[in-house]
Each structure stands twice: as structure tokens, then as C-alpha cells.
């Protein structure tokens, strides 16, 4: 992994606009004990972190609890942030570590074995939002897309947890390789090859269906 | 066929798709894809797969997640977390100094209230006993409040270096002990209060370690303020103001204390009210830190009436601490206008925001010391001594000066 000097990454510009304070500005407020500022930080990251948690533990209720725990861990460790990376990277790192630990814990307790006997995530309901709807699609296309998104989701969920985490960060959330590498504390080259392998694995799982298209 | 085999080509799919391949290797791969149906087919599937992944929408987190996190943080009431949040040099000394000053002010009020009659101290034993009993009760209550807070703070704290703490305590203790014993109690206490301020000024000056007391330096009594400090404060205020604007800011000139008094149930009992109150506190604090004495007074008055278990009390405690650090004069002036009980409430809240057990202990010790200074009357001295006896024993360096009792209590 390429180490960037602390001065090189002083601010997270990913969300910065003329109106809103940057991540690092809110973060500094939170570091000084302002819970309101920390809540702002949570709102800013909750969707991204919840999705990392969800894609790793594969249960919306668990993911909800886990996301709260992740942010509590972030709060507890605010003082340890040394601006050597972006705020988002630092939060992602805590999130992935927590989520993988929780996944291991659930797996040891046979949670996924029991769940595979039932119908999967009970709180998930109709998985209608998994793929963006095409505005002009006809009913037949829409039915195909619905089937496709179910298959993509199912096959994505069938990958190993670290592969799911990598694809979530890269392909669902669009993080640059460098940020993923920093978040996972892995060399960038390793991250690239693992993501490639995960994509190839997913391609193999989807190929039968895609060839029929 | 080119020199790349099928496996090598497929290993490069991601790099090729993301435009990372250049030069000869890219040309080789494109030649291979042009000639090999199998690899071309695999690449089409690969591209489709990645495209489908990109279309997967993110799941929506449950509503109110941020609020739930905030609520859990407020319920924790573990100031040890605060300690980890706050950079050590920023808060350590000034908060203690101001807290001790606040305690001193409170003690002065008590002494003035127990005014000595012209005809002599305590004409009758009954009157003296009544006074002692009342004082005992008051001190016990105060001790209970402070120790309760201390208990909460007893785990998970960042521990300061013992020698630095001892040096600090020794310094303040020596200055208090050096007061001439012939002075009246009120004079002695008032001087004690000013000692705290003097120490603050000293520490803001040559005595302060590098980086210490930036906020104290910015207090009105110390005009010199560096550009960097001003800029930092301005940046911070801008952030707070931006945040406040986002969170349904109250109308200009709004009095948070008055608003709270008028609608206590709403501000304490409903999530919207709590959110609104927190927002108002933040806005008022920003204005107060900008020199608005009316807002400072409003916040201090709110500190006197807000129940300790109110969901907004942690935030208020922290903001009062900031106020005490940043606008010491306004804070103390606002405190001086309150009754004894109200002052006690504010001091208890302020102590709650002190994140280190030793710092709290220090304030309690100073409180004891200041109480001891009014022991010009033996009966009172013995009474105070009895009250203090039960308090947690302090290290030698932190011990208050002994209370002189020239004759027995009875």
C-alpha cells in the first residue's frame, strides 16, 4: 500500500460543497465532544456503512444493529484518528472489521445454516429496489429485470464475505482502489486482484443465465 | 494468435475494462479478443456482470439510525469517552480553573449569606447549632452530587501524569494556604477566587506549556490573540453555524432558557422537542462564544434548571464547559446572578463535563479548601471538618490546608 503523508490528506473533499461543512470539519466538532456533530457524521455515512454491513452479514436487522455498533465504535475511537487517511476511509475500515467479526460470530453460532433452511432475510421483503427500474421498460422487460436482479442479488450473496465486501466497496459504492486498500490495510495490487477474482466468480455464477438472454 | 494465452487475457479483464491497460499489452489483448471467440464471449459476460453490479442500488438504512446512535451516546453518560475525544492540551487547565472559580463564587455567596451580626458571632448556642446543621446538610448534598458524578467517571478514563497533576494541585493549594489567617472569611474567599483567575492568567502566559490554554488566551482579559487562533475559532464557529442552520435554527434573539421554561414538557418529553432544544443550545452557545452575553446568561440559567437526567443535559454540560473556557467573564457574571441552589446546579453540571476523575477530584478538593477558609469561627470549622471527614481521602499533594480550630466546638 502506498503511504501518503498526513499533510497530503487533510480534508475529505468527497462531499464538500459551498454550503455544507466537509467531513473533516464535522469530524473535528465531534472530536470535541459535540454529539450533534457526530449525528451529522452518522447521517452522512449511514447509507454507505449500512450497505457494507448488510452485504457482509446478509440480514437487515443484524445490519441495522451492526451499523449502530460501528458508529459507536467510531465515536469511541474518535481520538485515535490521526488524519493519515480520509475520514471516510477510516470509518470504512472500522465498519469492515466490525462486520467481518460479526459475520464470523454469526457463522460460528450456526445462524446462516439455520437461515438457509428458511426463506432468507425475513425483513427484506420484496426485493424490488435491488436494481434501478428502467423508465421506459415494457412489462415483459420489467419482469426479466426483476428476475435478473433477484439472481444478481442471490449470486452476490453467495460469494464469500470478503468478496462481497470488496464488490460492495468497488462496484456498488464506487470507491477507488486506493481508498479500499487503505480501508482494508492491504496492498493496492492485492485489492485489484481480489476484486477481479470476485467478479470472475460472480460471472461464472451468472453465466448460465446471461447466456440464455 | 498473439503471445497472450487465454488465462492471461482473462486475468486482464478488470484492468482492460477500467482503462488501466496501455501500450503493447493492451494491443496484444485486443488482438487476442479479436481472434479468440471464447475469450471474446467471456469478456462480454464479464462486462455484463460488472455492469449489473453497478446497477444494484444501495439498501436504505432504517429510519432514525443517526438519532438512535446519538441517543445511545447520550444515555451512556460515560465522560471517559469525552476524555478520549478532547485533545488534552485544550481543555485541561482552563476548565479546572474556571470550575474552581465558579466554586469560589458559590462559596462567597454562602459566606455572605451567613453574615456575621455586629453584636458578635452566634449570640446563642442554638442559633449556631441551627446554622451548622443547615451547612452540614448543604455540604452533604453537594458532596453527594459531586461523588455521584465521580462514580460515573470511575472507569475508562485517560489518566494524566500523576506528577503534573500533583504539581498543579500543589500550586493552587500553596496559594490558597498562603492567605493571611487574620482576614475575614469573605475577603479570604474572594481572594481565593481571584487566585484561580490569576493562575489561569499565569498559565496562559509564560507558565503555559506549548499549546495550552488557547481558549484562555482568547478571553477578554487577555487581548493578545494570534491570527491562527482567531482563524481556528472563526472556522469552528462557521461549522457550528452551518450545522445550526441545517437543524431548524431558532429565531434570532431567542432565549433558550425562556423557551424551555415555557414548554418544559415538549423540550424534555418529545424527540422533536429534544432535538429542538439541542439545536437551540448549540446556537446559543455559538452566539455566546461570539460575545453575546445575553445568550451566555440564558445558557447558564438553563443549566440551573435543566434536570441532570434530561437528554439534553450532556450537550449543555459540554457547551457550558466551552463557554466557561471561551467566555469566562460572561460565564461568571451570569453565574453571579443566580441563587445558591441554582449556582450549585450549574457547578454540578460543569463538573459533570470535566472528563477526568482527577480533575473532578481537584474541583471537589478546592471546594473543600474554600469552605475551610471561612472557618474563622470554631463551631463552623468543626462542622465543616466533620462533613469533610467522610469525603474520599486525597493524596498528600492534593490535601487542603489544615483547618485551624483554636478551641473545642462545645
HADDOCK unambig.tbl for C-alpha pairs under 7 A between the chains (distance, minus, plus):
assign (segid A and resid 21 and name CA) (segid B and resid 239 and name CA) 6.15 0.50 0.50
assign (segid A and resid 25 and name CA) (segid B and resid 239 and name CA) 6.78 0.50 0.50
assign (segid A and resid 31 and name CA) (segid B and resid 85 and name CA) 4.75 0.50 0.50
assign (segid A and resid 31 and name CA) (segid B and resid 86 and name CA) 6.06 0.50 0.50
assign (segid A and resid 32 and name CA) (segid B and resid 85 and name CA) 5.73 0.50 0.50
assign (segid A and resid 32 and name CA) (segid B and resid 86 and name CA) 4.94 0.50 0.50
assign (segid A and resid 33 and name CA) (segid B and resid 82 and name CA) 5.97 0.50 0.50
assign (segid A and resid 33 and name CA) (segid B and resid 85 and name CA) 6.03 0.50 0.50
assign (segid A and resid 33 and name CA) (segid B and resid 86 and name CA) 6.67 0.50 0.50
assign (segid A and resid 34 and name CA) (segid B and resid 315 and name CA) 6.98 0.50 0.50
assign (segid A and resid 35 and name CA) (segid B and resid 70 and name CA) 6.39 0.50 0.50
assign (segid A and resid 39 and name CA) (segid B and resid 66 and name CA) 5.36 0.50 0.50
assign (segid A and resid 39 and name CA) (segid B and resid 67 and name CA) 6.71 0.50 0.50
assign (segid A and resid 39 and name CA) (segid B and resid 70 and name CA) 5.95 0.50 0.50
assign (segid A and resid 42 and name CA) (segid B and resid 66 and name CA) 5.40 0.50 0.50
assign (segid A and resid 43 and name CA) (segid B and resid 66 and name CA) 5.64 0.50 0.50
assign (segid A and resid 46 and name CA) (segid B and resid 61 and name CA) 6.84 0.50 0.50
assign (segid A and resid 47 and name CA) (segid B and resid 60 and name CA) 6.26 0.50 0.50
assign (segid A and resid 47 and name CA) (segid B and resid 61 and name CA) 5.69 0.50 0.50
assign (segid A and resid 50 and name CA) (segid B and resid 61 and name CA) 5.90 0.50 0.50
assign (segid A and resid 51 and name CA) (segid B and resid 58 and name CA) 6.36 0.50 0.50
assign (segid A and resid 51 and name CA) (segid B and resid 59 and name CA) 6.05 0.50 0.50
assign (segid A and resid 64 and name CA) (segid B and resid 62 and name CA) 6.81 0.50 0.50
assign (segid A and resid 68 and name CA) (segid B and resid 69 and name CA) 5.86 0.50 0.50
assign (segid A and resid 72 and name CA) (segid B and resid 69 and name CA) 6.96 0.50 0.50
assign (segid A and resid 76 and name CA) (segid B and resid 81 and name CA) 6.20 0.50 0.50
assign (segid A and resid 78 and name CA) (segid B and resid 85 and name CA) 5.89 0.50 0.50
assign (segid A and resid 79 and name CA) (segid B and resid 84 and name CA) 5.35 0.50 0.50
assign (segid A and resid 79 and name CA) (segid B and resid 85 and name CA) 4.80 0.50 0.50
assign (segid A and resid 129 and name CA) (segid B and resid 57 and name CA) 6.59 0.50 0.50
assign (segid A and resid 130 and name CA) (segid B and resid 56 and name CA) 5.25 0.50 0.50
assign (segid A and resid 130 and name CA) (segid B and resid 57 and name CA) 5.24 0.50 0.50
assign (segid A and resid 131 and name CA) (segid B and resid 55 and name CA) 5.53 0.50 0.50
assign (segid A and resid 131 and name CA) (segid B and resid 56 and name CA) 4.60 0.50 0.50
assign (segid A and resid 131 and name CA) (segid B and resid 57 and name CA) 5.51 0.50 0.50
assign (segid A and resid 132 and name CA) (segid B and resid 55 and name CA) 6.21 0.50 0.50
assign (segid A and resid 132 and name CA) (segid B and resid 56 and name CA) 6.87 0.50 0.50
assign (segid A and resid 132 and name CA) (segid B and resid 57 and name CA) 6.38 0.50 0.50
assign (segid A and resid 171 and name CA) (segid B and resid 53 and name CA) 5.99 0.50 0.50
assign (segid A and resid 171 and name CA) (segid B and resid 54 and name CA) 5.44 0.50 0.50
assign (segid A and resid 172 and name CA) (segid B and resid 53 and name CA) 6.33 0.50 0.50
assign (segid A and resid 172 and name CA) (segid B and resid 54 and name CA) 5.49 0.50 0.50
assign (segid A and resid 172 and name CA) (segid B and resid 56 and name CA) 6.47 0.50 0.50
assign (segid A and resid 196 and name CA) (segid B and resid 14 and name CA) 5.88 0.50 0.50
assign (segid A and resid 199 and name CA) (segid B and resid 50 and name CA) 6.99 0.50 0.50
assign (segid A and resid 200 and name CA) (segid B and resid 46 and name CA) 6.87 0.50 0.50
assign (segid A and resid 203 and name CA) (segid B and resid 45 and name CA) 6.56 0.50 0.50
assign (segid A and resid 203 and name CA) (segid B and resid 46 and name CA) 5.76 0.50 0.50
assign (segid A and resid 203 and name CA) (segid B and resid 49 and name CA) 5.67 0.50 0.50
assign (segid A and resid 207 and name CA) (segid B and resid 45 and name CA) 6.64 0.50 0.50
